[in-house]
Amino acid sequence: MTRRQILLALLPPLFFGTGFTIAKPAVEHFPPLFLLLMVYGGIAIVLGLTHRQKLQTPWLSIILIAAFAVTIQGALLFWGLRNPQMPATAANLILQIQIPFAVLLDWLIMKEKLDLRKVLGTALSVAGVGIVIGLPDQAPGLLPTIMIVVSAFCWALGQVLARKLGRDSGVGLLKANAIGSVPQLALATLLIEQGQWNAVVTATWLEWSMLAFVGIVGFYLAYMCWFTLLKQCRMDEAAPFILLMPAVGIVTAHLVLGESISPEQVLGGLVILAGLGIVSGIGIPRRLRAGLSARP
């Protein structure tokens, strides 16, 4: 990865981590899928007005990518999170399985060669996520665990399909994903959720501000950078950087929500950075880097 690509790779977890932390109080007021509908509906309108280039990705591909990356993934994730048998710490840790899923699916679908150095760096970063989040106070239930694991798989599959089937730039892929997901999310929230209109009429300026931040930072900017990165880098280069999300979320929660940071979380953050250094090749001599690369 070039220095510019590494800097670009640092932006999605920064935006995802801050956006999803603010989403915690926002989703307490707005039904989750309805919140996603408003976010992606806003993105579709903005990019429809500002990104006038005709989409090159076939519509069947757009619908397929949006179904896995947004609708199915979002529904399963929120169902799992809202289950009382799923502690938040456990949910965050389980969700990180999306990164190994993404690397494996990229190898199976895109036929990319596995790189030993990147696999080892990813494994180290996953261990760092475990240190950051720690063990939950109670064991998670089987059903919500399965929901979150399947959610992680759907997200990973959606990203790999975006790489394989997407014919647009990063901005174009985000526009396609938004347009493709809006009717799916509208149907899902109508069938599954209640209280959407009440949430709209009772929302204060604070709830609307949180929704705007989540939509602009946590989705619009995050996915614009992410899809741009996917057009330039292999999945085993790009995906491990998403493991920074929990650490960024913890720092944001400390600064914005007043939550404390433990020494274990600081240590875990450093371990994640060490793993990402291995993945990106920062500080590793070129000869050693070549020796660690797998040669099937």
Contacts in CASP RR format, 6 or more apart in sequence:
PFRMAT RR
TARGET T0000
AUTHOR 0000-0000-0000
METHOD contacts of the structure
MODEL  1
MTRRQILLALLPPLFFGTGFTIAKPAVEHFPPLFLLLMVYGGIAIVLGLT
HRQKLQTPWLSIILIAAFAVTIQGALLFWGLRNPQMPATAANLILQIQIP
FAVLLDWLIMKEKLDLRKVLGTALSVAGVGIVIGLPDQAPGLLPTIMIVV
SAFCWALGQVLARKLGRDSGVGLLKANAIGSVPQLALATLLIEQGQWNAV
VTATWLEWSMLAFVGIVGFYLAYMCWFTLLKQCRMDEAAPFILLMPAVGI
VTAHLVLGESISPEQVLGGLVILAGLGIVSGIGIPRRLRAGLSARP
1 9 0 8 1.000
1 233 0 8 1.000
1 237 0 8 1.000
1 280 0 8 1.000
1 281 0 8 1.000
5 229 0 8 1.000
5 232 0 8 1.000
5 233 0 8 1.000
5 237 0 8 1.000
6 280 0 8 1.000
6 282 0 8 1.000
8 225 0 8 1.000
8 228 0 8 1.000
8 229 0 8 1.000
8 232 0 8 1.000
9 229 0 8 1.000
9 233 0 8 1.000
9 237 0 8 1.000
9 238 0 8 1.000
9 241 0 8 1.000
9 280 0 8 1.000
10 241 0 8 1.000
10 244 0 8 1.000
11 221 0 8 1.000
11 222 0 8 1.000
11 225 0 8 1.000
12 222 0 8 1.000
12 223 0 8 1.000
12 225 0 8 1.000
12 226 0 8 1.000
12 229 0 8 1.000
12 241 0 8 1.000
12 242 0 8 1.000
13 241 0 8 1.000
13 242 0 8 1.000
13 243 0 8 1.000
13 244 0 8 1.000
13 245 0 8 1.000
13 248 0 8 1.000
14 244 0 8 1.000
14 248 0 8 1.000
15 217 0 8 1.000
15 218 0 8 1.000
15 221 0 8 1.000
15 222 0 8 1.000
15 225 0 8 1.000
16 218 0 8 1.000
16 222 0 8 1.000
16 242 0 8 1.000
16 245 0 8 1.000
16 248 0 8 1.000
17 218 0 8 1.000
17 245 0 8 1.000
17 246 0 8 1.000
17 248 0 8 1.000
17 249 0 8 1.000
17 252 0 8 1.000
18 217 0 8 1.000
18 218 0 8 1.000
18 248 0 8 1.000
18 249 0 8 1.000
18 252 0 8 1.000
19 213 0 8 1.000
19 214 0 8 1.000
19 215 0 8 1.000
19 217 0 8 1.000
19 218 0 8 1.000
19 222 0 8 1.000
19 252 0 8 1.000
20 214 0 8 1.000
20 218 0 8 1.000
20 245 0 8 1.000
20 249 0 8 1.000
21 249 0 8 1.000
21 252 0 8 1.000
21 253 0 8 1.000
21 256 0 8 1.000
21 257 0 8 1.000
22 210 0 8 1.000
22 213 0 8 1.000
22 214 0 8 1.000
22 217 0 8 1.000
22 252 0 8 1.000
22 256 0 8 1.000
23 35 0 8 1.000
23 210 0 8 1.000
23 214 0 8 1.000
23 218 0 8 1.000
24 257 0 8 1.000
25 210 0 8 1.000
25 257 0 8 1.000
26 35 0 8 1.000
26 207 0 8 1.000
26 210 0 8 1.000
26 211 0 8 1.000
26 214 0 8 1.000
27 35 0 8 1.000
27 78 0 8 1.000
29 199 0 8 1.000
29 202 0 8 1.000
29 203 0 8 1.000
29 207 0 8 1.000
30 38 0 8 1.000
30 196 0 8 1.000
30 199 0 8 1.000
30 203 0 8 1.000
30 207 0 8 1.000
30 211 0 8 1.000
31 189 0 8 1.000
31 193 0 8 1.000
31 194 0 8 1.000
31 195 0 8 1.000
31 196 0 8 1.000
31 199 0 8 1.000
32 74 0 8 1.000
32 78 0 8 1.000
32 82 0 8 1.000
32 193 0 8 1.000
33 74 0 8 1.000
33 75 0 8 1.000
33 78 0 8 1.000
33 185 0 8 1.000
33 188 0 8 1.000
33 189 0 8 1.000
33 192 0 8 1.000
33 193 0 8 1.000
34 189 0 8 1.000
34 193 0 8 1.000
34 196 0 8 1.000
34 199 0 8 1.000
35 211 0 8 1.000
35 214 0 8 1.000
36 70 0 8 1.000
36 74 0 8 1.000
36 181 0 8 1.000
36 185 0 8 1.000
37 182 0 8 1.000
37 185 0 8 1.000
37 186 0 8 1.000
37 189 0 8 1.000
38 211 0 8 1.000
39 211 0 8 1.000
39 214 0 8 1.000
39 215 0 8 1.000
39 219 0 8 1.000
40 70 0 8 1.000
40 177 0 8 1.000
40 178 0 8 1.000
40 181 0 8 1.000
40 182 0 8 1.000
40 185 0 8 1.000
40 219 0 8 1.000
41 178 0 8 1.000
41 182 0 8 1.000
42 178 0 8 1.000
42 215 0 8 1.000
43 174 0 8 1.000
43 175 0 8 1.000
43 178 0 8 1.000
43 215 0 8 1.000
43 219 0 8 1.000
43 220 0 8 1.000
44 175 0 8 1.000
44 178 0 8 1.000
44 179 0 8 1.000
44 182 0 8 1.000
46 220 0 8 1.000
47 171 0 8 1.000
47 172 0 8 1.000
47 174 0 8 1.000
47 175 0 8 1.000
47 178 0 8 1.000
48 175 0 8 1.000
51 171 0 8 1.000
51 172 0 8 1.000
51 175 0 8 1.000
53 168 0 8 1.000
53 172 0 8 1.000
55 62 0 8 1.000
55 167 0 8 1.000
55 168 0 8 1.000
55 172 0 8 1.000
55 175 0 8 1.000
55 176 0 8 1.000
55 179 0 8 1.000
56 166 0 8 1.000
56 167 0 8 1.000
56 168 0 8 1.000
57 65 0 8 1.000
57 165 0 8 1.000
57 166 0 8 1.000
57 167 0 8 1.000
57 168 0 8 1.000
57 172 0 8 1.000
57 173 0 8 1.000
57 176 0 8 1.000
58 165 0 8 1.000
58 167 0 8 1.000
61 161 0 8 1.000
61 165 0 8 1.000
61 166 0 8 1.000
62 176 0 8 1.000
62 177 0 8 1.000
62 179 0 8 1.000
62 180 0 8 1.000
63 180 0 8 1.000
63 184 0 8 1.000
64 161 0 8 1.000
64 165 0 8 1.000
65 158 0 8 1.000
65 161 0 8 1.000
65 162 0 8 1.000
65 165 0 8 1.000
65 166 0 8 1.000
65 176 0 8 1.000
65 177 0 8 1.000
66 176 0 8 1.000
66 177 0 8 1.000
66 180 0 8 1.000
66 181 0 8 1.000
66 184 0 8 1.000
67 181 0 8 1.000
67 184 0 8 1.000
68 154 0 8 1.000
68 155 0 8 1.000
68 157 0 8 1.000
68 158 0 8 1.000
68 161 0 8 1.000
69 154 0 8 1.000
69 155 0 8 1.000
69 157 0 8 1.000
69 158 0 8 1.000
69 159 0 8 1.000
69 161 0 8 1.000
69 162 0 8 1.000
69 177 0 8 1.000
69 181 0 8 1.000
70 177 0 8 1.000
70 181 0 8 1.000
70 184 0 8 1.000
70 185 0 8 1.000
71 181 0 8 1.000
71 184 0 8 1.000
71 185 0 8 1.000
71 188 0 8 1.000
72 151 0 8 1.000
72 154 0 8 1.000
73 151 0 8 1.000
73 152 0 8 1.000
73 154 0 8 1.000
73 155 0 8 1.000
73 158 0 8 1.000
74 151 0 8 1.000
75 188 0 8 1.000
75 192 0 8 1.000
76 147 0 8 1.000
76 148 0 8 1.000
76 150 0 8 1.000
76 151 0 8 1.000
76 154 0 8 1.000
77 95 0 8 1.000
77 147 0 8 1.000
77 148 0 8 1.000
77 151 0 8 1.000
79 144 0 8 1.000
79 147 0 8 1.000
80 86 0 8 1.000
80 91 0 8 1.000
80 143 0 8 1.000
80 144 0 8 1.000
80 147 0 8 1.000
80 148 0 8 1.000
80 151 0 8 1.000
81 88 0 8 1.000
81 91 0 8 1.000
81 144 0 8 1.000
81 148 0 8 1.000
83 141 0 8 1.000
83 143 0 8 1.000
83 144 0 8 1.000
83 147 0 8 1.000
85 138 0 8 1.000
85 140 0 8 1.000
85 141 0 8 1.000
85 143 0 8 1.000
85 144 0 8 1.000
86 140 0 8 1.000
86 141 0 8 1.000
86 144 0 8 1.000
86 145 0 8 1.000
86 148 0 8 1.000
87 136 0 8 1.000
87 137 0 8 1.000
87 138 0 8 1.000
87 140 0 8 1.000
89 133 0 8 1.000
89 134 0 8 1.000
89 135 0 8 1.000
89 136 0 8 1.000
89 137 0 8 1.000
90 136 0 8 1.000
90 139 0 8 1.000
90 140 0 8 1.000
90 145 0 8 1.000
91 140 0 8 1.000
91 144 0 8 1.000
91 148 0 8 1.000
92 129 0 8 1.000
92 133 0 8 1.000
92 246 0 8 1.000
93 129 0 8 1.000
93 130 0 8 1.000
93 133 0 8 1.000
93 134 0 8 1.000
93 136 0 8 1.000
94 140 0 8 1.000
94 145 0 8 1.000
94 148 0 8 1.000
94 149 0 8 1.000
94 152 0 8 1.000
95 148 0 8 1.000
95 151 0 8 1.000
95 152 0 8 1.000
96 126 0 8 1.000
96 129 0 8 1.000
96 130 0 8 1.000
96 152 0 8 1.000
96 243 0 8 1.000
96 246 0 8 1.000
97 149 0 8 1.000
97 152 0 8 1.000
97 153 0 8 1.000
98 152 0 8 1.000
98 153 0 8 1.000
98 155 0 8 1.000
98 156 0 8 1.000
98 242 0 8 1.000
99 122 0 8 1.000
99 125 0 8 1.000
99 126 0 8 1.000
99 156 0 8 1.000
99 239 0 8 1.000
99 240 0 8 1.000
99 242 0 8 1.000
99 243 0 8 1.000
100 122 0 8 1.000
100 126 0 8 1.000
101 152 0 8 1.000
101 153 0 8 1.000
101 155 0 8 1.000
101 156 0 8 1.000
101 157 0 8 1.000
102 155 0 8 1.000
102 156 0 8 1.000
102 159 0 8 1.000
102 160 0 8 1.000
102 235 0 8 1.000
102 239 0 8 1.000
103 114 0 8 1.000
103 118 0 8 1.000
103 119 0 8 1.000
103 122 0 8 1.000
103 235 0 8 1.000
103 236 0 8 1.000
103 239 0 8 1.000
103 240 0 8 1.000
105 156 0 8 1.000
105 157 0 8 1.000
105 160 0 8 1.000
105 235 0 8 1.000
106 112 0 8 1.000
106 160 0 8 1.000
106 163 0 8 1.000
106 234 0 8 1.000
106 235 0 8 1.000
106 236 0 8 1.000
106 239 0 8 1.000
107 113 0 8 1.000
107 114 0 8 1.000
107 236 0 8 1.000
109 160 0 8 1.000
109 161 0 8 1.000
109 164 0 8 1.000
110 160 0 8 1.000
110 163 0 8 1.000
110 164 0 8 1.000
110 235 0 8 1.000
112 234 0 8 1.000
112 235 0 8 1.000
112 236 0 8 1.000
113 294 0 8 1.000
113 296 0 8 1.000
114 236 0 8 1.000
114 294 0 8 1.000
114 296 0 8 1.000
115 236 0 8 1.000
115 292 0 8 1.000
115 293 0 8 1.000
115 294 0 8 1.000
116 292 0 8 1.000
116 293 0 8 1.000
116 294 0 8 1.000
117 278 0 8 1.000
117 279 0 8 1.000
117 281 0 8 1.000
117 284 0 8 1.000
117 289 0 8 1.000
117 291 0 8 1.000
117 292 0 8 1.000
117 293 0 8 1.000
118 236 0 8 1.000
118 237 0 8 1.000
118 240 0 8 1.000
118 278 0 8 1.000
118 279 0 8 1.000
119 236 0 8 1.000
119 294 0 8 1.000
120 278 0 8 1.000
120 292 0 8 1.000
121 240 0 8 1.000
121 275 0 8 1.000
121 276 0 8 1.000
121 277 0 8 1.000
121 278 0 8 1.000
121 279 0 8 1.000
122 236 0 8 1.000
122 239 0 8 1.000
122 240 0 8 1.000
122 243 0 8 1.000
122 275 0 8 1.000
122 279 0 8 1.000
124 271 0 8 1.000
124 274 0 8 1.000
124 275 0 8 1.000
124 278 0 8 1.000
125 240 0 8 1.000
125 243 0 8 1.000
125 271 0 8 1.000
125 272 0 8 1.000
125 274 0 8 1.000
125 275 0 8 1.000
125 276 0 8 1.000
125 279 0 8 1.000
126 243 0 8 1.000
127 271 0 8 1.000
128 243 0 8 1.000
128 268 0 8 1.000
128 269 0 8 1.000
128 271 0 8 1.000
128 272 0 8 1.000
129 243 0 8 1.000
129 246 0 8 1.000
129 268 0 8 1.000
129 272 0 8 1.000
130 268 0 8 1.000
131 264 0 8 1.000
131 265 0 8 1.000
131 267 0 8 1.000
131 268 0 8 1.000
131 269 0 8 1.000
131 271 0 8 1.000
132 246 0 8 1.000
132 247 0 8 1.000
132 250 0 8 1.000
132 264 0 8 1.000
132 265 0 8 1.000
132 268 0 8 1.000
132 269 0 8 1.000
132 272 0 8 1.000
133 246 0 8 1.000
134 264 0 8 1.000
156 239 0 8 1.000
159 230 0 8 1.000
159 235 0 8 1.000
159 239 0 8 1.000
160 235 0 8 1.000
162 173 0 8 1.000
162 177 0 8 1.000
162 227 0 8 1.000
162 230 0 8 1.000
163 230 0 8 1.000
163 231 0 8 1.000
163 235 0 8 1.000
166 173 0 8 1.000
166 176 0 8 1.000
168 175 0 8 1.000
168 176 0 8 1.000
169 227 0 8 1.000
169 228 0 8 1.000
169 231 0 8 1.000
170 224 0 8 1.000
170 227 0 8 1.000
170 228 0 8 1.000
170 230 0 8 1.000
170 231 0 8 1.000
171 224 0 8 1.000
171 227 0 8 1.000
171 228 0 8 1.000
172 227 0 8 1.000
173 227 0 8 1.000
173 230 0 8 1.000
173 231 0 8 1.000
174 220 0 8 1.000
174 223 0 8 1.000
174 224 0 8 1.000
174 227 0 8 1.000
177 223 0 8 1.000
177 227 0 8 1.000
189 196 0 8 1.000
203 211 0 8 1.000
226 238 0 8 1.000
229 238 0 8 1.000
230 238 0 8 1.000
236 279 0 8 1.000
237 279 0 8 1.000
237 280 0 8 1.000
240 275 0 8 1.000
240 276 0 8 1.000
240 279 0 8 1.000
241 276 0 8 1.000
241 279 0 8 1.000
243 272 0 8 1.000
243 276 0 8 1.000
244 272 0 8 1.000
244 273 0 8 1.000
244 276 0 8 1.000
247 265 0 8 1.000
247 268 0 8 1.000
247 269 0 8 1.000
247 272 0 8 1.000
250 259 0 8 1.000
250 261 0 8 1.000
250 265 0 8 1.000
251 261 0 8 1.000
253 259 0 8 1.000
254 260 0 8 1.000
254 261 0 8 1.000
277 283 0 8 1.000
277 284 0 8 1.000
278 284 0 8 1.000
281 289 0 8 1.000
284 292 0 8 1.000
END
